[in-house]
Each structure stands twice: as structure tokens, then as C-alpha cells.
């Protein structure tokens, strides 16, 4: 049947608020009112850099002491999946000058650099030394009380008269992926004008006992809905060692676990915990 003029959208009615993420229905709404041009936030340019003498490209034949660079693939894919296509800035060796040159190239093409490796004590903390000495960077933090991701660093600097940000993520594959989700993606969303920048938080019930770590832990899990349960159920992905990328396979959430205390070393099955949703449930 016929609709009265103004029955869908009234005169002077605001149809979209500032910082709305434009999806299909939003774009259709703009088309409805003839708004063919709107102001939007510019996406930050991102570059991903791997560091370490032991790293080689995934297609390479390994020599003794070498490992394939899995972090680059994981981080580039994770960023793109979340709407932030990134530039591959290559692999920097543990040589000082190579670090400087690779970082200069990365800052030349990006607003935000995401580096993995070179931040733990065993790696001589080379990244932070180079950033401070060669780029006069301000290191805002260089250690975080969390598992995984303790060596995570964040710094800002000016390069070519422009403000640049760099996240120094740990070299362990799981640590790099988790800290990208908890630090890098929220920062990029904030820079892009998103109103909601953190992962969606829900309550879930543990399917089995989980031992607690001395540090607060972000535990990889598969969260599923069960018809006979009031809360979704969280299943651990097993061994959570930070080099074991298999613990991410199938995971769709990070369980926020408190640090262990003398009185509480384990969370029993059935305990309700906060789960940060990282993929479809």
C-alpha cells in the first residue's frame, strides 16, 4: 500500500550519528536521502615488520637454526580481517643498522608500525634501544603484567614531521597474536573513529578446571552455546605455551583469568568468567 510522506524518515530527523561504522543498511539509508558524499575518518596506514636473524620467508628451505616467519602472515591476516590492510615491511636482522634502515622504510609508508620480536631480554631489547637512540622515541611502556605478552612495548615518535606509533610485540607467535588483538586493533579502531574499540565481552562458563598463572592470563578458548545452559560454555584449546600457535586453532575467544593467589590456584569447571570474543560464536 501507499505510505504517507515522512512516515519513514521525518523532516530534520538525524539518521546517522557521528562515528557510526557504515554498513550496508547505513549506506542504503544515505542513498535514500540522497547523501552521496559524507565525511569519514581516514584509515591509518599500517606496516608489519618481523625481526630476528633466525627468520626466513615461509616458502624458504630451512637451514640449521632457522625458523619460518609465521608472525608476519598471522598479523597481516588478522589486521586485514579487521579492516586494516597492512604493508609488509620485511624482516630485520638483529644487526643495529638493519633495524634502523627497516624502521625508516616502515615509518616512510605507515602511520603505525607493528613489529614482532626484538623486545625481550634475551633478544637484547634491540628495538627499544634503536627507537630511543635513532628516532628520539618516547617509550610509553616496555613490559606488561600479563600472559601471554609480557615483553610488549609501545612508543611514539616524529618522523618526517609526522607523528608515528609503533607497537613492539613479542616474537612468540601466540603472544604476538594476542597482543595485536588487545593493543593494536583497539588503537587502530580508535584512530579510525570507531565508537566501540575493544572486543565484545560476554560471560561464559568453564567446561573444565583451569590452573591459574601468577600473571593475569588471556586464555585461548572455544566458546559455544548449549541449549541446556544459561551461559555459553568455554572449552580451553589446551597447552597455552606462547610458542604454540595451535592453541589459536579454532579459538573464538580469550578468557580473562585472574592471577593465582595462595588461596586460589585453580578455577573449577562451571566458574563464570569474562570472555573477549575474537571470532564468530
Backbone bond lengths (Angstrom), bond angles and torsions (degrees), N, CA, C in turn:
res aa  C-N    CA-C-N  psi(-1)  N-CA   C-N-CA  omega(-1)  CA-C   N-CA-C  phi
1 X - - - 1.442 - - 1.520 111.52 -
2 X 1.327 114.87 175.50 1.459 119.99 -179.21 1.523 110.59 -78.69
3 X 1.324 115.14 150.43 1.467 121.35 176.26 1.522 108.63 -114.93
4 X 1.316 115.80 143.62 1.464 119.77 178.90 1.527 109.54 -71.90
5 X 1.324 115.93 147.38 1.462 121.16 176.44 1.530 109.14 -58.64
6 X 1.342 116.15 128.92 1.466 120.47 179.18 1.508 114.33 88.15
7 X 1.339 117.75 -0.64 1.463 119.22 -178.85 1.531 111.67 -72.50
8 X 1.336 116.58 -24.65 1.465 120.48 179.86 1.530 110.68 -89.12
9 X 1.315 116.39 -54.39 1.465 122.43 178.47 1.520 108.17 -130.44
10 X 1.328 115.96 122.61 1.461 119.96 -178.82 1.527 110.68 -77.84
11 X 1.304 115.21 158.59 1.458 120.50 176.39 1.530 109.85 -60.92
12 X 1.337 115.81 135.79 1.467 124.35 178.98 1.535 113.64 66.28
13 X 1.324 117.54 10.42 1.463 119.75 176.96 1.527 110.08 -74.34
14 X 1.332 116.37 135.23 1.465 119.82 176.51 1.523 108.57 -77.55
15 X 1.334 116.38 124.36 1.464 118.76 -175.98 1.525 112.98 -97.63
16 X 1.326 117.66 -27.94 1.459 120.71 178.41 1.527 109.56 -140.89
17 X 1.329 115.73 135.73 1.459 120.27 178.77 1.525 110.42 -86.61
18 X 1.325 115.01 158.96 1.463 120.21 175.11 1.527 109.90 -58.77
19 X 1.326 117.32 145.70 1.464 125.27 178.81 1.528 112.42 70.86
20 X 1.327 116.49 20.14 1.460 119.54 172.67 1.525 109.29 -75.33
21 X 1.320 116.42 131.74 1.465 120.20 174.11 1.524 107.67 -77.94
22 X 1.327 116.42 120.40 1.459 120.67 -172.30 1.526 111.40 -79.81
23 X 1.331 115.06 114.99 1.454 121.90 175.80 1.514 109.85 -109.73
24 X 1.341 117.94 -174.29 1.470 121.50 -177.41 1.525 113.82 -55.57
25 X 1.344 117.54 -45.28 1.469 119.54 -177.72 1.527 111.35 -69.65
26 X 1.347 116.49 -33.82 1.468 119.88 178.29 1.528 110.74 -65.98
27 X 1.328 116.17 -43.04 1.466 120.06 178.72 1.526 110.60 -65.98
28 X 1.332 116.53 -36.50 1.463 119.81 175.72 1.514 111.50 -64.63
29 X 1.327 116.26 -37.66 1.462 121.27 178.09 1.524 110.73 -64.72
30 X 1.334 116.55 -42.48 1.462 120.20 177.49 1.528 110.81 -62.95
31 X 1.333 115.86 -39.28 1.465 119.53 177.93 1.523 110.95 -64.24
32 X 1.338 116.06 -36.71 1.465 121.09 -179.20 1.520 111.59 -59.43
33 X 1.335 116.00 -40.03 1.468 119.68 -176.66 1.530 111.64 -95.23
34 X 1.335 116.65 6.31 1.463 119.82 175.81 1.507 114.76 77.59
35 X 1.349 116.85 18.56 1.469 120.11 179.01 1.524 108.58 -85.98
36 X 1.314 116.07 90.52 1.468 120.49 -175.82 1.522 112.85 -87.53
37 X 1.325 117.07 -7.44 1.462 120.62 179.76 1.526 109.17 -142.57
38 X 1.333 117.09 124.79 1.464 121.56 177.42 1.527 108.69 -134.17
39 X 1.325 115.97 156.75 1.465 121.07 177.90 1.526 109.42 -83.40
40 X 1.323 116.58 130.32 1.459 121.01 179.25 1.527 109.53 -129.64
41 X 1.329 115.84 160.99 1.457 121.14 175.58 1.523 109.58 -73.02
42 X 1.307 115.64 143.38 1.462 120.69 175.32 1.528 108.89 -81.63
43 X 1.323 116.29 133.53 1.457 119.40 177.15 1.528 110.21 -67.68
44 X 1.340 117.74 135.71 1.466 119.13 174.91 1.525 110.39 -65.25
45 X 1.317 116.02 143.72 1.471 120.75 175.47 1.529 107.85 -83.29
46 X 1.320 115.70 131.73 1.465 120.92 -173.73 1.528 110.09 -122.46
47 X 1.326 116.27 141.16 1.468 121.86 173.92 1.523 108.93 -128.01
48 X 1.324 116.19 142.55 1.466 121.98 -179.74 1.526 109.07 -114.79
49 X 1.333 115.52 124.14 1.466 122.33 -177.60 1.525 109.79 -122.64
50 X 1.321 116.74 131.86 1.467 121.10 173.50 1.521 109.11 -103.35
51 X 1.336 117.13 149.35 1.465 120.27 179.69 1.526 110.42 -131.50
52 X 1.323 115.65 144.45 1.461 120.66 175.69 1.516 112.67 140.63
53 X 1.339 116.55 133.29 1.469 121.41 178.30 1.521 112.50 -62.33
54 X 1.338 115.82 -26.33 1.465 119.83 -173.72 1.524 113.29 -81.83
55 X 1.331 117.59 -9.15 1.463 120.59 -172.30 1.523 112.87 -86.41
56 X 1.335 115.17 138.81 1.463 121.81 172.10 1.524 107.92 -135.08
57 X 1.321 116.45 162.20 1.465 121.26 -179.71 1.530 110.04 -62.63
58 X 1.351 117.15 150.49 1.473 120.95 -176.22 1.523 115.02 -54.38
59 X 1.335 118.73 -30.26 1.461 120.76 -177.67 1.513 114.48 -84.89
60 X 1.332 117.34 0.42 1.468 120.97 -175.04 1.529 111.98 -80.05
61 X 1.328 115.39 152.17 1.468 121.50 170.72 1.528 107.42 -81.35
62 X 1.326 116.59 127.90 1.460 120.42 -174.46 1.524 112.40 -75.88
63 X 1.324 114.84 137.37 1.459 122.14 169.87 1.532 107.26 -101.72
64 X 1.331 118.39 164.23 1.468 119.85 178.87 1.534 111.50 -53.09
65 X 1.336 116.43 132.59 1.459 121.23 178.37 1.514 114.85 86.26
66 X 1.327 117.63 0.67 1.464 120.41 -179.62 1.529 111.11 -104.02
67 X 1.330 115.93 152.95 1.464 122.00 172.16 1.525 108.20 -135.69
68 X 1.316 115.95 153.49 1.465 120.21 179.14 1.524 109.75 -77.90
69 X 1.302 115.78 143.15 1.470 122.42 -177.78 1.530 109.73 -78.13
70 X 1.329 116.52 92.74 1.468 120.63 178.68 1.528 111.81 -85.25
71 X 1.342 116.47 -26.74 1.469 119.17 -177.28 1.522 112.35 -59.85
72 X 1.327 116.26 -40.99 1.469 119.85 -178.01 1.523 110.20 -58.35
73 X 1.328 116.54 -49.39 1.462 121.15 -179.28 1.524 110.97 -61.82
74 X 1.333 116.13 -45.71 1.467 120.61 -179.60 1.526 111.31 -60.90
75 X 1.330 116.73 -48.73 1.467 120.51 -175.68 1.526 112.07 -69.44
76 X 1.332 117.47 -43.49 1.470 119.81 178.43 1.528 110.67 -59.66
77 X 1.331 116.36 -42.43 1.465 120.84 -179.17 1.520 111.32 -68.86
78 X 1.332 116.68 -43.13 1.462 121.51 179.75 1.525 111.01 -61.91
79 X 1.325 116.45 -42.43 1.461 120.69 178.99 1.522 111.05 -65.99
80 X 1.329 116.86 -46.17 1.466 119.89 -178.32 1.520 111.31 -64.67
81 X 1.325 116.73 -40.53 1.468 121.22 179.41 1.527 111.24 -59.21
82 X 1.328 116.24 -30.58 1.461 121.02 -179.09 1.527 112.92 -96.25
83 X 1.328 116.43 13.90 1.458 120.23 173.28 1.509 115.95 92.52
84 X 1.341 117.65 15.52 1.463 120.81 -178.57 1.528 110.54 -127.50
85 X 1.340 117.55 79.23 1.464 119.01 176.88 1.526 110.38 -59.30
86 X 1.336 116.48 136.77 1.464 120.28 -172.56 1.524 111.54 -124.57
87 X 1.322 114.47 156.03 1.466 123.37 179.10 1.524 109.56 -87.96
88 X 1.309 117.11 136.63 1.464 122.00 175.94 1.526 108.73 -82.27
89 X 1.340 116.35 109.93 1.469 121.22 -177.14 1.523 112.51 -92.33
90 X 1.327 117.36 8.98 1.458 120.60 173.68 1.517 114.41 85.69
91 X 1.330 114.41 -161.39 1.466 122.61 -179.36 1.526 108.72 -121.44
92 X 1.328 116.65 127.47 1.470 121.39 175.77 1.521 108.85 -99.32
93 X 1.314 116.42 133.23 1.463 120.00 175.60 1.527 108.74 -73.36
94 X 1.325 116.27 176.76 1.464 120.18 178.97 1.522 112.47 -83.56
95 X 1.328 116.96 13.85 1.465 120.92 175.33 1.528 109.42 -83.44
96 X 1.315 115.63 138.07 1.467 122.11 -174.89 1.529 111.61 -55.32
97 X 1.339 116.88 -51.92 1.471 120.50 -175.42 1.527 112.12 -65.07
98 X 1.332 116.54 -34.89 1.465 119.19 178.54 1.523 110.28 -66.53
99 X 1.323 116.67 -38.45 1.470 121.12 174.48 1.528 110.24 -57.92
100 X 1.330 115.62 -48.61 1.471 120.53 -178.68 1.526 110.57 -59.40
101 X 1.316 116.89 -48.63 1.470 120.81 -176.48 1.527 112.54 -65.95
102 X 1.330 116.80 -42.13 1.467 119.88 -179.82 1.535 110.64 -66.95
103 X 1.330 116.46 -37.58 1.466 119.68 178.42 1.526 111.08 -68.14
104 X 1.330 117.31 -40.85 1.471 120.09 177.21 1.524 110.52 -59.01
105 X 1.325 116.18 -44.38 1.467 120.18 179.33 1.527 110.75 -63.53
106 X 1.335 116.73 -40.42 1.466 120.70 -179.44 1.527 111.21 -67.08
107 X 1.342 116.80 -45.17 1.469 119.85 179.13 1.528 111.22 -66.15
108 X 1.325 116.57 -24.23 1.462 120.25 178.71 1.514 113.47 -69.62
109 X 1.331 117.14 -24.07 1.471 119.99 -176.94 1.524 113.14 -114.85
110 X 1.339 118.29 -6.46 1.464 119.59 -172.26 1.523 112.59 -135.69
111 X 1.326 115.07 153.65 1.466 122.13 172.24 1.526 110.31 -86.86
112 X 1.327 115.26 -31.96 1.466 122.08 -178.09 1.527 108.57 -129.03
113 X 1.323 116.31 126.04 1.467 121.19 176.49 1.526 108.26 -107.62
114 X 1.319 115.50 132.24 1.463 121.82 176.62 1.525 107.09 -113.18
115 X 1.336 115.42 109.63 1.463 121.35 -177.60 1.521 109.11 -109.26
116 X 1.331 117.13 146.21 1.467 119.51 174.31 1.517 109.40 -127.02
117 X 1.343 115.18 138.29 1.458 121.34 -177.44 1.516 111.91 90.89
118 X 1.335 115.90 164.78 1.461 120.77 176.17 1.512 115.07 76.11
119 X 1.361 117.37 16.76 1.468 118.58 -177.37 1.526 113.28 -118.19
120 X 1.336 118.07 -12.52 1.465 118.97 -178.69 1.526 110.42 -88.34
121 X 1.331 115.89 164.64 1.463 120.67 -176.76 1.530 111.28 -60.33
122 X 1.324 117.23 -35.93 1.456 120.92 179.87 1.514 112.92 -68.03
123 X 1.322 116.32 -19.34 1.465 120.87 -179.84 1.530 111.50 -100.23
124 X 1.344 114.96 17.23 1.472 122.74 176.55 1.526 113.20 65.61
125 X 1.342 116.85 10.73 1.470 119.95 177.15 1.529 111.47 51.73
126 X 1.320 117.38 37.40 1.463 121.90 -171.40 1.522 112.42 -61.98
127 X 1.321 117.34 -39.94 1.464 120.27 -175.37 1.525 111.60 -57.36
128 X 1.335 116.78 -49.40 1.468 119.61 -177.45 1.533 111.41 -65.38
129 X 1.333 116.69 -37.57 1.470 119.87 177.93 1.526 110.86 -60.60
130 X 1.328 115.97 -46.00 1.467 120.44 -179.59 1.526 110.50 -65.14
131 X 1.321 117.27 -43.68 1.466 120.74 -177.86 1.524 111.56 -61.16
132 X 1.326 116.53 -43.55 1.466 120.29 -177.78 1.525 111.23 -72.44
133 X 1.334 116.98 -46.51 1.467 120.47 -173.77 1.524 112.73 -75.17
134 X 1.334 117.48 -43.06 1.469 120.89 -172.96 1.524 113.79 -95.01
135 X 1.329 117.72 -24.49 1.471 120.37 -175.32 1.528 112.79 -119.89
136 X 1.343 116.83 3.81 1.477 122.13 -178.67 1.527 111.35 49.81
137 X 1.323 115.57 40.74 1.463 120.91 -177.48 1.522 111.17 -74.76
138 X 1.318 115.40 152.72 1.458 122.39 170.01 1.522 107.64 -98.68
139 X 1.333 116.43 115.40 1.468 120.24 177.53 1.526 107.71 -87.04
140 X 1.319 116.62 112.59 1.469 121.15 -176.09 1.525 111.77 -80.04
141 X 1.315 117.36 -34.76 1.464 120.73 169.63 1.527 108.77 -157.07
142 X 1.337 115.36 151.22 1.456 119.77 -177.04 1.510 113.74 -133.09
143 X 1.321 117.19 -0.41 1.460 123.17 174.53 1.531 106.80 -148.07
144 X 1.332 116.51 143.52 1.462 120.47 179.80 1.525 108.81 -131.89
145 X 1.327 116.46 135.60 1.467 121.31 -179.44 1.527 108.94 -80.79
146 X 1.328 116.08 82.02 1.463 121.43 -178.10 1.526 109.40 -159.55
147 X 1.327 115.32 161.93 1.458 122.48 173.84 1.523 108.23 -134.35
148 X 1.332 118.16 128.09 1.464 127.94 -8.25 1.528 110.21 -80.34
149 X 1.322 118.15 168.52 1.459 120.40 172.64 1.506 116.23 113.61
150 X 1.330 118.36 16.27 1.464 121.20 -177.12 1.528 114.10 -52.35
151 X 1.359 120.82 -41.65 1.478 119.54 -175.77 1.532 115.05 -80.88
152 X 1.323 118.88 6.99 1.468 121.35 -175.30 1.534 111.75 -55.81
153 X 1.327 115.61 135.46 1.469 121.52 179.95 1.527 110.12 -127.66
154 X 1.327 115.04 154.10 1.465 120.72 177.04 1.519 108.61 -142.71
155 X 1.334 116.66 132.29 1.470 121.32 -178.13 1.521 110.49 -142.05
156 X 1.320 115.32 157.66 1.467 121.24 174.73 1.523 108.39 -129.22
157 X 1.331 115.64 154.91 1.465 120.37 -177.70 1.520 109.46 -161.89
158 X 1.315 115.42 168.94 1.460 121.29 173.14 1.524 108.85 -108.24
159 X 1.326 115.54 131.94 1.461 120.90 178.78 1.521 107.53 -139.25
160 X 1.323 116.87 125.11 1.470 121.25 -174.71 1.529 110.93 53.66
161 X 1.337 115.18 41.84 1.472 122.79 177.88 1.528 113.11 63.70
162 X 1.308 117.19 20.06 1.466 121.03 177.25 1.532 109.68 -123.90
163 X 1.322 115.48 143.50 1.466 120.71 178.11 1.532 109.59 -75.85
164 X 1.318 115.66 129.74 1.463 122.19 179.38 1.527 109.60 -122.88
165 X 1.317 115.75 148.25 1.461 121.90 175.04 1.521 108.74 -117.19
166 X 1.325 116.08 145.61 1.466 119.52 174.42 1.524 109.95 -137.83
167 X 1.316 114.75 131.40 1.455 122.01 174.19 1.525 107.50 -104.42
168 X 1.330 116.61 120.70 1.455 121.33 175.66 1.519 108.57 -97.42
169 X 1.328 116.26 99.44 1.459 120.72 -177.07 1.526 110.10 -90.67
170 X 1.322 117.45 154.65 1.467 120.06 178.70 1.529 111.66 -62.35
171 X 1.333 115.66 159.29 1.454 120.15 179.95 1.515 114.03 -79.15
172 X 1.337 117.38 -24.48 1.457 119.15 178.52 1.525 109.68 -63.02
173 X 1.336 117.88 132.41 1.472 120.88 -171.90 1.522 114.93 -56.86
174 X 1.326 117.64 -44.68 1.464 120.21 -179.26 1.526 110.41 -66.52
175 X 1.340 116.46 -42.70 1.468 120.49 179.27 1.524 110.88 -59.85
176 X 1.324 116.73 -42.22 1.463 120.72 -179.65 1.524 111.02 -63.27
177 X 1.328 117.07 -43.42 1.466 120.61 -178.45 1.526 111.65 -67.92
178 X 1.334 116.85 -43.92 1.470 120.49 -178.77 1.524 110.74 -65.37
179 X 1.331 117.48 -45.32 1.466 119.45 -178.52 1.528 111.45 -69.83
180 X 1.319 117.52 -28.06 1.468 119.53 173.45 1.521 109.96 -63.66
181 X 1.327 116.89 -41.47 1.460 120.54 179.99 1.527 112.30 -69.64
182 X 1.331 116.79 -35.18 1.464 120.07 -174.29 1.526 114.33 -90.69
183 X 1.336 117.88 -23.97 1.461 121.13 -177.25 1.530 113.01 -117.96
184 X 1.324 116.44 -52.53 1.467 119.67 -172.68 1.525 111.83 -69.37
185 X 1.320 117.53 -52.49 1.470 119.84 -176.69 1.529 112.71 -61.41
186 X 1.351 119.78 -44.09 1.472 118.04 175.86 1.530 113.17 -59.60
187 X 1.341 117.04 -38.76 1.472 119.99 178.71 1.523 111.02 -64.61
188 X 1.329 116.86 -43.44 1.468 120.43 179.78 1.524 110.90 -65.34
189 X 1.328 116.62 -38.74 1.474 119.48 177.56 1.533 110.40 -64.64
190 X 1.324 116.38 -41.14 1.468 120.68 178.08 1.527 110.23 -60.60
191 X 1.334 117.06 -44.78 1.465 121.70 179.98 1.525 111.84 -66.50
192 X 1.330 116.22 -24.39 1.468 121.02 -177.62 1.521 112.66 -92.44
193 X 1.342 116.84 2.23 1.455 119.77 175.98 1.506 115.76 89.41
194 X 1.327 118.20 7.97 1.466 120.23 179.48 1.527 110.48 -64.26
195 X 1.323 116.46 142.19 1.460 120.59 174.59 1.529 110.07 -79.37
196 X 1.324 117.15 -39.82 1.473 122.23 178.43 1.523 108.12 -103.91
197 X 1.327 116.74 115.32 1.471 119.11 -173.48 1.525 113.34 -110.84
198 X 1.339 117.41 -19.12 1.464 119.90 -176.95 1.524 111.25 -99.15
199 X 1.349 117.39 159.06 1.465 119.28 177.16 1.527 110.91 -58.98
200 X 1.326 116.35 148.18 1.460 121.37 176.12 1.525 109.27 -61.06
201 X 1.336 116.24 135.77 1.458 121.98 -177.35 1.526 109.83 -109.57
202 X 1.340 116.84 129.09 1.464 121.31 177.07 1.528 108.76 -132.36
203 X 1.321 116.27 169.73 1.457 121.40 172.99 1.525 109.00 -98.50
204 X 1.329 116.17 139.48 1.461 121.14 178.54 1.526 109.12 -140.61
205 X 1.321 115.33 156.90 1.460 122.28 -177.41 1.527 109.71 -105.33
206 X 1.335 116.66 130.48 1.462 120.58 -178.90 1.526 110.96 -66.42
207 X 1.332 116.18 133.36 1.463 120.99 178.25 1.525 111.37 -80.04
208 X 1.335 116.74 -23.12 1.468 120.86 -178.75 1.522 109.33 -148.25
209 X 1.324 116.32 168.13 1.465 120.78 176.65 1.530 109.73 -63.11
210 X 1.336 116.26 144.28 1.462 121.00 175.32 1.526 108.78 -130.84
211 X 1.333 116.08 126.49 1.463 120.90 176.77 1.522 109.60 -73.97
212 X 1.320 116.06 139.59 1.462 120.94 -178.93 1.525 110.80 -91.38
213 X 1.324 115.13 151.64 1.463 123.23 178.53 1.531 108.59 -99.86
214 X 1.335 118.62 157.63 1.471 119.39 174.65 1.529 113.34 -59.35
215 X 1.339 117.23 -23.46 1.465 121.06 177.35 1.528 110.49 -102.13
216 X 1.335 118.38 154.66 1.469 119.63 169.98 1.530 108.42 -57.05
217 X 1.323 117.00 136.77 1.465 119.93 -173.66 1.527 111.77 -121.32
218 X 1.326 115.01 143.17 1.467 122.54 172.13 1.528 106.27 -108.27
219 X 1.321 114.54 98.50 1.463 123.22 -167.41 1.523 109.95 -95.27
220 X 1.341 116.75 124.43 1.460 120.52 -178.87 1.520 110.03 -69.01
221 X 1.330 115.91 135.36 1.463 119.98 -176.02 1.522 111.06 -151.40
222 X 1.325 114.14 160.37 1.462 121.67 171.03 1.523 106.75 -106.80
223 X 1.316 116.49 118.99 1.465 121.80 -179.92 1.522 108.70 -104.61
224 X 1.324 115.98 126.90 1.468 120.83 179.74 1.520 109.92 -131.32
225 X 1.321 115.53 155.72 1.461 121.26 176.58 1.518 109.46 -90.57
226 X 1.305 116.28 138.01 1.459 121.91 176.87 1.526 108.51 -122.67
227 X 1.332 117.36 134.77 1.464 121.25 -175.99 1.527 112.37 -61.63
228 X 1.324 116.76 -31.00 1.472 119.18 -175.35 1.533 112.89 -96.60
229 X 1.344 116.97 15.52 1.465 120.39 -179.63 1.527 110.38 -125.28
230 X 1.330 116.03 138.36 1.465 120.22 178.25 1.528 111.18 -69.26
231 X 1.326 116.30 -32.04 1.466 121.38 -179.50 1.523 109.74 -113.70
232 X 1.336 117.42 153.30 1.468 118.78 171.17 1.526 109.82 -62.60
233 X 1.321 116.00 155.45 1.465 121.39 -176.30 1.529 109.42 -106.07
234 X 1.335 116.07 135.05 1.467 121.92 -178.38 1.524 110.31 -106.41
235 X 1.340 115.43 123.08 1.462 122.28 178.00 1.528 108.91 -108.70
236 X 1.329 117.49 122.91 1.462 121.31 177.10 1.517 110.32 -61.93
237 X 1.344 116.34 145.86 1.468 120.32 176.93 1.529 111.54 -87.11
238 X 1.324 117.03 12.34 1.463 119.67 175.16 1.513 113.05 96.73
239 X 1.319 115.86 -152.58 1.465 122.70 -176.61 1.530 111.05 -48.31
240 X 1.349 116.09 122.29 1.464 120.97 -173.77 1.526 113.16 -99.81
241 X 1.336 118.02 18.33 1.467 120.39 179.04 1.537 109.41 -55.48
242 X 1.341 116.25 139.32 1.471 120.38 -167.86 1.523 114.76 -70.05
243 X 1.331 117.40 -12.18 1.466 119.01 177.41 1.530 111.90 -93.47
244 X 1.334 117.17 -4.42 1.467 121.36 -172.78 1.528 110.45 -94.39
245 X 1.327 116.19 92.38 1.461 121.08 -178.17 1.527 111.87 -65.94
246 X 1.341 117.32 -20.68 1.467 120.46 177.57 1.525 112.05 -60.20
247 X 1.347 117.39 -23.55 1.468 119.25 179.69 1.518 111.48 -67.77
248 X 1.348 117.09 -12.64 1.462 121.21 176.87 1.523 111.95 -92.21
249 X 1.343 116.30 -15.00 1.466 119.76 -175.64 1.527 110.34 -63.79
250 X 1.315 116.50 119.06 1.458 121.32 179.43 1.514 114.61 82.54
251 X 1.344 117.37 -11.47 1.469 119.81 -177.50 1.527 110.88 -66.27
252 X 1.325 115.86 139.29 1.461 120.20 176.36 1.523 112.05 -126.93
253 X 1.341 116.51 9.74 1.462 119.41 -179.38 1.522 110.63 -158.04
254 X 1.329 114.33 156.77 1.460 122.29 170.61 1.523 107.29 -113.00
255 X 1.320 116.77 120.52 1.460 120.56 177.82 1.522 109.00 -83.17
256 X 1.327 116.83 129.21 1.462 121.74 -179.54 1.523 107.82 -88.95
257 X 1.331 116.25 104.65 1.461 121.24 -175.71 1.524 110.55 -106.91
258 X 1.334 117.76 137.90 1.469 120.74 -179.95 1.524 110.68 -74.72
259 X 1.335 117.46 160.62 1.468 119.27 176.09 1.526 110.88 -68.23
260 X 1.319 115.51 153.09 1.465 120.39 177.83 1.526 110.16 -67.87
261 X 1.314 115.75 149.24 1.465 121.96 173.13 1.529 107.43 -126.58
262 X 1.331 116.11 171.33 1.466 119.67 178.79 1.525 110.74 -59.49
263 X 1.329 115.84 -33.81 1.464 120.36 -177.63 1.523 112.53 -84.85
264 X 1.331 117.36 -24.66 1.466 119.56 -174.22 1.525 110.09 -134.38
265 X 1.324 115.56 105.79 1.463 121.75 179.42 1.531 112.18 -102.98
266 X 1.328 116.28 -16.84 1.466 121.39 -174.35 1.521 110.18 -140.84
267 X 1.328 116.28 145.04 1.463 121.16 168.92 1.527 107.10 -99.80
268 X 1.344 117.88 120.61 1.465 119.69 -177.37 1.526 112.38 -74.67
269 X 1.324 115.44 157.77 1.466 121.16 174.95 1.523 109.35 -53.76
270 X 1.325 116.01 141.53 1.460 120.95 -178.87 1.513 114.08 94.73
271 X 1.354 117.15 -12.26 1.467 120.71 178.07 1.528 110.14 -66.12
272 X 1.326 116.19 137.97 1.465 121.13 176.45 1.527 109.24 -86.08
273 X 1.329 116.20 127.09 1.465 121.18 179.84 1.528 109.55 -130.38
274 X 1.330 115.69 163.02 1.465 120.65 174.14 1.522 109.20 -81.14
275 X 1.326 115.77 133.81 1.465 121.40 177.15 1.522 108.89 -120.91
276 X 1.329 116.41 127.08 1.461 121.93 175.39 1.524 107.79 -91.69
277 X 1.322 116.33 117.79 1.465 121.06 -174.53 1.528 109.58 -77.68
278 X 1.327 116.52 123.45 1.465 121.23 -178.94 1.521 112.93 -114.14
279 X 1.332 116.76 -9.34 1.466 120.72 179.33 1.525 108.49 -156.55
280 X 1.317 116.33 177.52 1.459 121.11 -177.04 1.530 111.14 -60.49
281 X 1.339 116.00 136.87 1.468 121.31 175.39 1.528 108.54 -104.74
